[in-house]
Amino acid sequence: MPMRTLLLGDAHEPAQLVTLMKRPLVALILGVLLGGLLSFIAGFFLPIWLMPSSNQGPLTGFIVAPLGALLGGIVGLLVFVYKPSSLRAFRIGSLTGVVFVVACFFGPWIVTRPAELLSGEGLVFVACAVFIFGITGFLVRMACLPIKYKTEEKR
């Protein structure tokens, strides 16, 4: 199946392109792009701002961007599947990010102590996850799902 068919379906006219935003592949791609981009920006610029003397701080952006893209794709699909309101989409993204950060601190593959999650550095990680993936969920919701307005019925 060609990529155009996967993305656009059978849309040959501009009026049919409205169905483009209803496809799960678009939600996945948008989540991957937003999650990866926001994670890269946070991972690149926050170490520069928080630890200006560290010359390897910006490398964090290149490490966390693929993880953020993966998690952003998951958030995009969750938002597409559940079709929540805008606030709930933000909550779904935020909760997914927090679960990921807590799993990283408590997982057997990490050598840090779980008590470090409540330290200043751990709380910065949690706040970044809430912001990055909450915004990702919100933006995927606004872009991919139609907004339902209440209309007054004519008498």
C-alpha positions in Angstrom: 0.0 0.0 0.0 1.5 3.3 -1.0 2.3 5.9 1.7 -0.1 8.4 0.2 -3.0 6.0 0.6 -2.0 5.3 4.2 -1.9 9.0 5.0 -4.6 10.5 2.8 -6.9 7.5 2.2 -9.1 7.9 -0.8 -9.0 11.7 -0.6 -8.8 13.1 -4.1 -10.6 16.4 -3.5 -9.8 19.1 -0.9 -13.2 18.5 0.8 -12.1 14.9 1.4 -8.9 15.9 3.1 -10.8 16.5 6.3 -10.7 12.8 6.9 -6.9 13.0 7.0 -7.0 14.2 10.6 -9.1 11.2 11.6 -6.4 8.6 10.9 -4.4 7.0 13.7 -1.2 7.2 11.7 -1.4 10.9 11.6 -1.9 11.0 15.4 1.1 8.7 15.9 3.3 10.8 13.6 2.2 14.0 15.2 2.9 12.6 18.7 6.3 11.3 17.7 7.3 14.7 16.2 6.0 16.8 19.1 7.3 14.5 21.8 10.7 14.2 20.2 11.0 17.9 19.4 9.9 19.1 22.8 12.2 16.5 24.5 15.1 17.6 22.5 14.6 21.2 23.2 14.2 20.5 27.0 17.2 18.2 27.0 19.4 20.6 25.0 18.6 23.9 26.7 17.8 23.0 30.3 21.3 21.7 31.1 22.8 24.8 29.6 20.5 26.9 31.8 20.8 24.8 35.0 24.5 23.9 34.8 26.3 26.5 32.6 29.7 25.1 33.6 29.0 21.7 32.1 30.3 21.4 28.6 28.5 18.1 27.9 25.1 19.2 29.1 23.5 19.8 25.7 24.3 16.2 24.7 21.3 15.2 26.9 19.0 16.5 24.2 20.3 13.9 21.8 19.8 11.1 24.4 16.3 12.0 25.5 14.9 13.0 22.0 14.4 9.4 20.8 12.8 8.4 24.2 10.5 11.4 23.9 9.6 10.5 20.4 8.7 7.0 21.4 6.6 8.2 24.4 5.1 11.0 22.2 3.9 8.3 19.8 2.3 6.4 22.6 0.6 9.6 23.8 -0.6 10.3 20.3 -2.2 6.9 19.9 -3.8 7.0 23.4 -5.3 10.4 22.6 -6.6 9.1 19.3 -8.1 5.9 20.7 -9.8 7.5 23.7 -10.8 10.7 22.0 -10.8 12.8 25.2 -11.5 16.4 25.8 -8.6 18.8 25.6 -8.0 18.8 29.4 -8.2 15.0 29.6 -5.7 14.8 26.6 -3.3 17.0 28.6 -3.9 14.7 31.7 -3.3 11.5 29.6 0.0 12.9 28.3 1.1 14.2 31.7 0.3 10.9 33.4 2.1 8.9 30.7 5.2 11.2 31.2 5.1 10.8 35.0 4.8 7.0 34.8 7.8 6.9 32.5 9.9 9.1 34.8 9.0 7.1 37.8 9.7 3.8 36.0 13.1 5.1 35.1 13.9 6.0 38.7 12.5 2.7 40.2 13.4 0.3 37.4 16.0 -2.4 38.0 18.1 -1.0 35.1 18.8 2.3 36.9 21.5 2.5 39.5 20.1 5.6 41.2 18.3 5.4 44.5 14.5 5.9 44.4 14.8 8.6 47.0 16.4 10.8 44.4 13.1 11.2 42.7 12.0 13.6 45.4 15.3 15.6 45.2 15.4 18.8 43.2 16.7 17.1 40.1 14.1 14.4 40.2 11.3 16.9 40.5 12.7 18.8 37.5 12.4 15.6 35.5 8.8 15.1 36.6 7.9 18.7 35.9 9.5 18.4 32.4 7.6 15.2 31.7 4.3 16.7 32.8 4.8 19.7 30.6 6.3 18.0 27.5 3.9 15.1 27.2 0.9 17.1 28.5 1.4 19.6 25.7 1.9 16.7 23.3 -1.4 15.2 24.2 -3.2 18.5 24.1 -1.8 19.4 20.6 -2.5 16.0 19.2 -6.1 16.3 20.5 -6.5 19.8 18.9 -5.0 18.7 15.6 -6.5 15.3 15.1 -9.9 15.2 16.5 -12.9 17.4 15.6 -14.1 19.9 18.2 -17.7 19.5 19.0 -19.5 22.7 19.6 -22.9 22.9 21.2 -25.3 24.5 18.7 -28.6 26.0 19.6 -31.5 24.2 17.9 -33.8 26.3 15.9 -37.4 26.5 17.1 
